[in-house]
Amino acid sequence: MTTPNRDPGGSEGPTVSAPVSTPVATRLSRPVAATVGVLAAWLALGVGHLVAGLFAAGSSPYLAVGDTVIRLSPEPVTEFAKTYLGRGD
């Protein structure tokens, strides 16, 4: 039985080695990374709010996050916010 891609004499060709390039690691500073993260969150909420406005305004992630924060906050914090910040949504 013959093996494909082999020399009929049974000897293999010369070994070929290619240089391996190592990727250069680039890192962001913490303030830049934090800024990118905040902007990404704002963009995601903005796009979600826009899409919800086109289809169903009650399903906006902006409103859902706000309602969840209010629901999970302790009662004294919620009352303080209502008293000093108002009840306007």
N, C-alpha and C positions, 0 to 999 in steps of 0.2 A: 504494500500500500504506500502511495506517495503522499508526502505532506505538501500542501500548497505553499507557495512563496518561500520555498527553501532551495538552497543550492543543491544540485543533484549529487555533488561530491560529499555532502553531509556536513560541510563546514559552513559556519555562519559567517556573514560579512563582518566588516569592522564595526566596533561599537561606536555609536554616534551619541554624543552628549550635547545637549543644548543648555545654554546658560539659563538659570532660573532667576527671574527677577522677583524680588520681594516687594510687595506693595508698601508704599510709604503711608504710615498711619498719620492722619491729620486729626487733631482734636480741637474742639471748640472750647473757648473759655467758659466758665460757669455763667457769667452774665449774658453772654451771647446765646448759650444753650437755653437759659431760662427765658430770654426774650423770644427765641424761636418757638419754644413750647407754648408760651402765652399767646403768641400770634396764631399758632396752629389751632389752639383751643377756640380763640375768637372766630377764626375763619370757619371752623367746623360748626360752631353754634350759629353763625351768620348764615351759612349755606342751609343748615337745617331749618332755621327760621324762615328763610326765603321759600324753600320748598314746601314747608308746612303752610305758608301763606297762600301758595298756589292751589293746594289741595284741601287741607283742613286746618284752620288756624288753631284749634284746640290741641293739636298734636305737636306743637312746636317744642323742640328740646329746650329752648330758652325758658318757656313757661313751665315745662316739666321739671327742670332743675330747680327753678325758684320754688315751686310748690313742694318739692321733696325737701329742700333746705328748711322751709318753714315748718313742714310737718315733723321733721326729725329734730328740730331745735327744742331746747327745754322751754317750758312755758314762761318763766321769768324773762328769758331773752326775747321771746316773741312779743310779750307785752311791752317790754322796754322799747323795742323797735316800733311797735304800733304807736306808742305814746310820743316818742321823740322824732320819728321819721315819717309818720303818717301811715295811712292805710292804702294809699294809692298803689295800684299795681303798675 
